[in-house]
Amino acid sequence: MNPLLARLHPYPFERWRELTRDITPDPAFKPVSLGIGEPRHATPALIEDALLRGLPALSSYPATAGEPALREAIAGWVQRRYAVTLDAATQVLPVNGSREALFALAQTVLDPTKPGALVVCPNPFYQIYEGAALLAGCDVAYVPSDPARNFAADWAAVPESTWARTQLLYVCSPGNPTGAVMPLSEWQQLFALSDRFGFVIASDECYSEIYFRDEAPLGSLQAAKALGRDDFRRLVALTSLSKRSNVPGLRSGFVAGDRDILKAFLLYRTYHGSAMGGLVQRASIAAWNDEAHVVANRELYRTKFAQVTPLLAQVLDVQLPDAAFYLWAAVPGGDEIAYARGLLAQYNVQVLPGSLLARAVPGHQPPNPGCGRIRMALVATVDECLEAARRIVRYTQERTPQRTESLA
C-alpha cells in the first residue's frame, strides 16, 4: 500500500459520523441537514434538456482537453463575468468538478524531491488541499486566521522561511466556511510573494456566484489583470457548476490561467484518465452560456439568508457573509461538538462543528480557529432552513437560560 495514505486525516463528515454514532435523534422532529454543502435547489431545465440532447455523445471517447465548443463557452463566461480574455485553446481546461482538479493539480506542480517542500493553505480549509499535499509527498503549512476579519487568512503572519519552501498555495475566495472575499490588496500581496519565491497559486472559486453584496466577488484572474499580470504566471483559477448551477452530480468545472501549467496539467490528466464525458460537456456548454438561472439561484439564497440570519443572531454570534452559502457562527459556551451533538439529539438538526474543518497549530491564536464555532449550510428550502433556525433558537435558549432572560 502507498505509505502516504497513512498521513491522511479522516474526512470531516466521517469524523462527525463517528462522533454521533451513539445518538438517536428525537423522531418527533423531521430531520433537517445544514451539515453538508450540497446544493439542493432544482437543477435548471436547460441543463436537463441538454443532457438528453447529448445522449449520442455516449458512443464516442471524449478528449481530455474537451470539445472546442466547451472551452469557448467557458472563455466566454470568464469574459462576461470578469472582463478577462482567455485563449480557449491554451488557457482553459474542463475538469470533472473542482475537487478532482484541486487534488490533481498538486500532483502536477509539486516536487517532493526538494527538501522541505511545502503546500500552504488557509485554516480553516477544504480538506482536499491537505490531502493533495500529503499524497504528493509534501508537508502542509497552515495560515493563521484573523478573528477580527471573519477568520480570513492572515498572510502577513506567515514567516519568510515558510514562503521560501512553498511550492503551492491554495486560496479559497469566497472562503469555506467563512464566506470571506479577498480584496485586491491581498492578491497583490500574494502575487508579490509568488514572484519572489516562485510558488504556484491555486485559487478555489467555486462559491463565486453566490453573494450578498451589490458587487460580485473579485476573482483571481480579474485581480491579476487589474495588476498588469495578463499572462497569469504561476496562477490557476478553479471553479465548477455545482454551486453556480445546482448540479453537484454533474461533476463539471474548469481550470484557467497560466498556459504552461495547464499544458503540464493536461499531460497529467491524459494519463490519469480524467476526460469529461461528451454528455456532460454538452450540458456544461448550456450552463456556462446561460446566466438567468444563476441570477434566480442567487436570489433564492439571498431570500434564505435575509430571513434566517437575523433569527439566528438572536442567540448566536453570527452575521451575513460576503458570499457562499454558509453561516459561520460562534456558539454559547464554546464547546461546538457538545453543542452540535445536543442539537442533533434533541431537535434532529445537523450542523458541522467548526473544529472538524481546521487544524490545531501550536503557536497560532486561536490554535484551532474552528473551536467554539459551527458551520451551517443553508442549502435546503427556505421553509426547511427557517424550521431549522427556529429549532436552533429554541435549543440555544434552553442551554443558556440567562441569555433567554436578557432577550425577554
C-alpha positions as CSV (number, residue, x, y, z in Angstrom):
1,M,0.0,0.0,0.0
2,N,1.1,3.6,-0.6
3,P,2.6,4.6,2.8
4,L,1.5,8.2,2.2
5,L,-2.1,7.1,2.8
6,A,-1.3,6.7,6.5
7,R,-0.7,10.5,6.6
8,L,-4.3,11.4,5.7
9,H,-6.7,12.6,8.3
10,P,-10.3,11.3,8.4
11,Y,-12.6,13.4,6.4
12,P,-14.7,15.9,8.4
13,F,-18.0,14.1,7.7
14,E,-16.5,10.8,8.6
15,R,-15.3,12.2,11.9
16,W,-18.7,13.7,12.6
17,R,-20.4,10.3,11.9
18,E,-18.1,8.7,14.4
19,L,-18.8,11.4,17.0
20,T,-22.6,11.0,16.6
21,R,-22.8,7.2,16.2
22,D,-24.3,6.9,19.6
23,I,-27.1,9.5,19.0
24,T,-30.7,8.7,18.1
25,P,-32.3,12.0,17.1
26,D,-35.8,12.7,18.6
27,P,-38.2,11.2,15.9
28,A,-40.8,13.8,16.8
29,F,-38.8,16.2,14.6
30,K,-38.3,15.8,10.9
31,P,-34.6,15.7,10.1
32,V,-33.0,18.9,8.6
33,S,-29.4,18.8,7.5
34,L,-27.3,22.0,7.4
35,G,-24.1,20.0,7.6
36,I,-23.0,19.1,4.0
37,G,-22.6,21.9,1.5
38,E,-24.5,20.1,-1.2
39,P,-26.8,22.4,-3.3
40,R,-30.4,21.2,-3.2
41,H,-32.1,23.8,-5.4
42,A,-33.7,22.4,-8.5
43,T,-31.4,21.7,-11.5
44,P,-32.3,24.1,-14.3
45,A,-34.4,22.6,-17.1
46,L,-32.0,23.8,-19.7
47,I,-29.2,21.6,-18.3
48,E,-31.5,18.6,-18.1
49,D,-32.6,19.2,-21.7
50,A,-29.0,19.5,-22.9
51,L,-28.2,16.2,-21.2
52,L,-31.0,14.4,-23.1
53,R,-29.9,16.0,-26.4
54,G,-26.3,15.0,-25.8
55,L,-27.1,11.3,-25.5
56,P,-25.4,10.5,-28.9
57,A,-22.1,11.6,-27.4
58,L,-22.1,8.3,-25.3
59,S,-20.9,6.5,-28.4
60,S,-17.5,8.3,-28.5
61,Y,-14.5,8.6,-26.3
62,P,-14.1,12.2,-25.1
63,A,-10.8,14.1,-25.5
64,T,-9.1,15.1,-22.2
65,A,-8.8,18.7,-23.5
66,G,-12.5,18.9,-24.0
67,E,-14.5,20.0,-27.0
68,P,-13.5,23.4,-28.5
69,A,-17.2,24.5,-28.1
70,L,-16.9,23.9,-24.3
71,R,-13.6,25.7,-23.9
72,E,-15.1,28.6,-25.9
73,A,-18.2,28.7,-23.7
74,I,-16.0,28.8,-20.6
75,A,-13.8,31.5,-22.0
76,G,-16.9,33.5,-23.0
77,W,-18.3,33.2,-19.4
78,V,-14.9,34.4,-18.0
79,Q,-15.0,37.4,-20.3
80,R,-18.6,38.3,-19.3
81,R,-18.0,37.7,-15.6
82,Y,-14.5,39.1,-15.1
83,A,-13.8,41.1,-18.3
84,V,-10.8,38.8,-18.7
85,T,-9.8,37.5,-22.2
86,L,-8.5,33.9,-22.3
87,D,-7.1,31.8,-25.1
88,A,-9.7,29.0,-25.1
89,A,-7.1,26.6,-26.7
90,T,-4.3,27.1,-24.2
91,Q,-5.6,28.8,-21.1
92,V,-8.8,26.8,-20.3
93,L,-9.2,23.1,-19.5
94,P,-12.5,21.4,-18.5
95,V,-12.3,19.2,-15.4
96,N,-14.6,16.8,-13.6
97,G,-15.5,19.2,-10.8
98,S,-13.1,21.5,-8.9
99,R,-12.5,18.8,-6.2
100,E,-10.8,16.5,-8.7
101,A,-8.8,19.4,-10.2
102,L,-7.7,20.8,-6.8
103,F,-6.3,17.4,-6.0
104,A,-4.7,16.6,-9.4
105,L,-3.1,20.0,-9.8
106,A,-0.9,19.3,-6.7
107,Q,0.3,16.1,-8.3
108,T,1.3,18.1,-11.4
109,V,3.2,21.1,-9.9
110,L,4.7,19.7,-6.7
111,D,8.3,18.4,-6.5
112,P,8.6,16.3,-3.3
113,T,12.3,15.5,-4.0
114,K,13.2,19.0,-2.9
115,P,13.9,19.1,0.9
116,G,11.2,20.7,3.0
117,A,8.7,21.1,0.1
118,L,5.6,22.8,1.4
119,V,2.0,23.4,0.5
120,V,0.4,26.4,2.2
121,C,-3.4,26.6,2.8
122,P,-5.8,28.7,4.9
123,N,-7.0,27.4,8.3
124,P,-10.0,26.5,8.4
125,F,-9.9,24.9,5.0
126,Y,-11.3,22.5,2.4
127,Q,-9.6,19.2,3.3
128,I,-8.8,18.3,-0.3
129,Y,-5.9,20.9,-0.1
130,E,-4.3,19.0,2.7
131,G,-4.8,15.5,1.3
132,A,-3.5,16.6,-2.1
133,A,-0.3,17.9,-0.5
134,L,0.2,14.8,1.7
135,L,-0.3,12.3,-1.1
136,A,2.1,14.2,-3.2
137,G,4.8,13.7,-0.5
138,C,4.9,17.3,0.8
139,D,4.2,18.8,4.1
140,V,1.5,21.4,4.9
141,A,1.7,24.8,6.5
142,Y,-1.5,26.4,7.8
143,V,-2.0,30.1,7.6
144,P,-3.2,31.7,10.9
145,S,-6.8,33.1,10.8
146,D,-7.7,36.6,11.8
147,P,-10.8,36.6,14.0
148,A,-11.2,40.3,13.6
149,R,-11.7,39.8,9.8
150,N,-14.2,37.0,9.9
151,F,-11.3,34.4,10.2
152,A,-9.8,35.5,6.9
153,A,-6.2,34.2,6.3
154,D,-3.6,36.4,7.9
155,W,-0.9,36.2,5.1
156,A,1.3,38.6,6.9
157,A,1.7,36.2,9.8
158,V,3.4,33.6,7.6
159,P,7.2,33.8,8.1
160,E,9.6,34.2,5.1
161,S,11.2,30.9,6.0
162,T,7.8,29.2,5.2
163,W,7.3,31.1,1.9
164,A,10.8,30.1,0.9
165,R,9.9,26.4,1.0
166,T,6.4,26.8,-0.5
167,Q,5.7,25.3,-3.9
168,L,1.9,25.6,-4.0
169,L,-0.5,27.9,-2.2
170,Y,-4.2,27.1,-2.0
171,V,-6.5,30.1,-1.8
172,C,-10.3,30.0,-1.3
173,S,-12.3,33.1,-2.1
174,P,-15.2,33.3,-1.3
175,G,-14.0,31.2,1.6
176,N,-15.3,28.0,3.0
177,P,-16.5,28.1,5.8
178,T,-16.4,31.9,6.4
179,G,-17.7,33.3,3.2
180,A,-14.9,36.0,3.3
181,V,-13.8,37.5,-0.1
182,M,-10.2,38.5,-0.7
183,P,-9.7,42.2,-1.7
184,L,-7.3,43.3,-4.4
185,S,-4.7,44.3,-1.8
186,E,-4.4,40.7,-0.6
187,W,-4.0,39.4,-4.2
188,Q,-1.3,42.0,-4.8
189,Q,0.5,40.7,-1.6
190,L,0.2,37.1,-2.8
191,F,1.4,37.8,-6.3
192,A,4.4,39.6,-5.0
193,L,5.2,36.6,-2.8
194,S,4.7,34.2,-5.7
195,D,7.1,36.3,-7.8
196,R,9.7,36.4,-5.1
197,F,9.6,32.7,-4.0
198,G,8.3,31.0,-7.2
199,F,5.3,29.1,-5.9
200,V,2.1,28.4,-7.8
201,I,-1.3,29.8,-6.6
202,A,-4.3,27.6,-6.9
203,S,-7.4,29.8,-6.5
204,D,-10.6,27.8,-5.5
205,E,-13.5,30.0,-6.6
206,C,-16.4,27.5,-6.5
207,Y,-18.7,29.9,-4.5
208,S,-18.1,32.9,-6.6
209,E,-21.7,33.2,-7.9
210,I,-23.5,33.2,-4.5
211,Y,-23.1,36.6,-2.9
212,F,-25.0,39.1,-0.9
213,R,-23.4,42.4,-1.7
214,D,-24.1,44.6,-4.7
215,E,-20.7,43.9,-6.2
216,A,-19.7,40.4,-7.3
217,P,-16.7,38.8,-5.6
218,L,-13.3,39.6,-7.1
219,G,-11.8,36.7,-9.0
220,S,-8.1,35.8,-9.1
221,L,-7.8,36.2,-12.9
222,Q,-9.6,39.6,-12.6
223,A,-7.2,40.6,-9.9
224,A,-4.2,39.6,-12.0
225,K,-5.4,41.6,-14.9
226,A,-6.0,44.7,-12.7
227,L,-2.4,44.4,-11.5
228,G,-1.0,44.0,-15.0
229,R,-0.4,40.3,-14.9
230,D,-2.1,39.3,-18.2
231,D,0.0,36.2,-18.6
232,F,-1.4,34.8,-15.3
233,R,2.0,33.5,-14.4
234,R,2.0,30.8,-11.7
235,L,-1.8,31.3,-11.3
236,V,-4.5,28.8,-11.8
237,A,-8.2,29.5,-11.1
238,L,-10.6,26.7,-10.4
239,T,-14.4,26.7,-10.3
240,S,-17.3,24.4,-11.1
241,L,-21.0,24.4,-12.0
242,S,-22.0,22.5,-8.8
243,K,-23.0,25.6,-6.7
244,R,-23.5,28.1,-9.5
245,S,-26.0,25.9,-11.4
246,N,-27.2,23.4,-8.8
247,V,-25.6,20.3,-10.5
248,P,-23.3,18.7,-7.9
249,G,-23.8,15.3,-9.5
250,L,-22.8,16.6,-13.0
251,R,-19.1,16.9,-11.9
252,S,-18.2,19.7,-14.2
253,G,-15.9,22.6,-13.8
254,F,-12.8,24.2,-15.3
255,V,-9.3,25.4,-14.6
256,A,-7.8,28.5,-16.3
257,G,-4.7,30.6,-16.1
258,D,-1.0,30.0,-16.7
259,R,-0.8,28.2,-20.1
260,D,2.5,26.4,-19.2
261,I,0.9,25.0,-16.1
262,L,-2.2,24.0,-18.0
263,K,-0.1,22.3,-20.6
264,A,1.6,20.1,-17.9
265,F,-1.8,19.6,-16.2
266,L,-3.3,18.3,-19.5
267,L,-0.4,15.8,-19.8
268,Y,-1.0,14.6,-16.3
269,R,-4.8,14.3,-16.8
270,T,-4.3,12.5,-20.1
271,Y,-2.6,9.6,-18.3
272,H,-4.9,9.9,-15.3
273,G,-7.9,9.2,-17.5
274,S,-9.8,12.4,-16.4
275,A,-11.6,13.2,-19.7
276,M,-15.1,14.8,-19.2
277,G,-17.8,12.7,-20.9
278,G,-19.3,14.2,-24.0
279,L,-22.8,14.1,-22.4
280,V,-21.6,16.3,-19.5
281,Q,-19.8,18.6,-21.9
282,R,-23.0,19.3,-23.8
283,A,-24.8,20.1,-20.6
284,S,-21.9,22.3,-19.4
285,I,-22.0,24.3,-22.5
286,A,-25.7,25.1,-21.9
287,A,-25.0,26.0,-18.3
288,W,-22.0,28.3,-19.0
289,N,-23.9,30.1,-21.7
290,D,-26.9,31.0,-19.6
291,E,-26.9,33.5,-16.7
292,A,-30.7,33.8,-16.0
293,H,-30.7,30.6,-13.9
294,V,-27.7,31.8,-11.9
295,V,-29.4,35.1,-11.0
296,A,-32.5,33.2,-9.9
297,N,-30.4,30.8,-7.8
298,R,-28.6,33.7,-6.1
299,E,-32.0,35.3,-5.3
300,L,-33.1,32.1,-3.6
301,Y,-30.0,32.2,-1.3
302,R,-30.5,35.9,-0.6
303,T,-34.0,35.3,0.5
304,K,-33.0,32.5,2.8
305,F,-30.1,34.4,4.4
306,A,-32.2,37.5,4.8
307,Q,-34.7,35.6,6.9
308,V,-32.6,33.0,8.7
309,T,-29.6,35.2,9.7
310,P,-31.5,37.7,11.9
311,L,-33.4,34.8,13.5
312,L,-30.2,33.0,14.5
313,A,-28.5,36.3,15.5
314,Q,-30.9,36.4,18.5
315,V,-29.0,33.6,20.2
316,L,-25.7,33.1,18.2
317,D,-22.8,35.3,17.3
318,V,-23.4,35.2,13.5
319,Q,-23.5,37.6,10.6
320,L,-24.3,37.7,6.9
321,P,-21.2,36.6,5.0
322,D,-19.8,38.3,1.9
323,A,-20.6,35.2,-0.2
324,A,-21.0,31.4,-0.3
325,F,-23.9,29.6,1.3
326,Y,-22.6,29.1,4.8
327,L,-23.1,30.7,8.2
328,W,-20.0,30.6,10.5
329,A,-21.4,31.0,14.0
330,A,-19.9,31.1,17.5
331,V,-21.9,29.0,20.0
332,P,-22.5,29.9,23.6
333,G,-20.2,28.0,26.0
334,G,-17.5,27.5,23.4
335,D,-17.9,23.7,23.0
336,E,-19.0,23.3,19.4
337,I,-19.0,19.5,19.4
338,A,-21.2,19.2,22.5
339,Y,-23.5,21.9,21.1
340,A,-23.8,20.1,17.7
341,R,-24.4,16.7,19.3
342,G,-27.1,18.1,21.6
343,L,-28.8,19.9,18.7
344,L,-28.9,16.6,16.7
345,A,-30.2,14.6,19.6
346,Q,-32.9,17.0,20.8
347,Y,-34.0,18.6,17.6
348,N,-32.8,16.5,14.7
349,V,-30.8,19.3,13.0
350,Q,-27.4,18.5,11.6
351,V,-24.7,21.2,11.7
352,L,-20.9,20.7,11.4
353,P,-18.6,21.6,14.3
354,G,-16.0,24.1,13.1
355,S,-13.1,22.3,14.7
356,L,-13.5,19.5,12.2
357,L,-12.8,22.0,9.4
358,A,-9.5,23.2,10.8
359,R,-6.2,22.0,12.4
360,A,-4.9,22.9,15.7
361,V,-1.5,24.6,15.2
362,P,0.7,25.3,18.2
363,G,1.6,29.0,18.5
364,H,-1.4,30.2,16.5
365,Q,-4.1,32.2,18.1
366,P,-6.6,30.6,18.3
367,P,-4.7,27.2,17.9
368,N,-7.8,25.7,16.1
369,P,-9.8,28.5,14.6
370,G,-12.9,26.3,14.3
371,C,-13.2,25.7,18.1
372,G,-16.4,27.3,19.5
373,R,-18.0,27.6,16.1
374,I,-20.3,25.7,13.8
375,R,-20.8,25.8,10.1
376,M,-24.4,25.8,8.8
377,A,-25.0,25.2,5.1
378,L,-28.3,26.9,4.0
379,V,-28.8,24.6,1.0
380,A,-32.2,23.3,1.8
381,T,-35.5,25.1,1.0
382,V,-36.4,28.4,2.7
383,D,-39.0,26.6,4.8
384,E,-36.6,23.9,5.9
385,C,-33.9,26.4,6.8
386,L,-36.4,28.5,8.8
387,E,-37.6,25.5,10.6
388,A,-34.0,24.5,11.5
389,A,-33.3,28.1,12.6
390,R,-36.3,28.1,14.9
391,R,-35.2,24.8,16.5
392,I,-31.7,26.2,16.9
393,V,-33.0,29.3,18.7
394,R,-35.1,27.1,21.0
395,Y,-32.2,24.8,21.7
396,T,-29.8,27.6,22.4
397,Q,-32.2,29.3,24.7
398,E,-32.7,26.1,26.6
399,R,-28.9,25.7,27.0
400,T,-28.4,29.4,28.0
401,P,-31.3,30.5,30.2
402,Q,-29.5,33.7,31.3
403,R,-29.4,34.7,27.6
404,T,-33.1,34.0,27.3
405,E,-33.9,36.3,30.2
406,S,-32.0,39.1,28.7
407,L,-33.9,38.7,25.4
408,A,-37.3,38.9,27.2
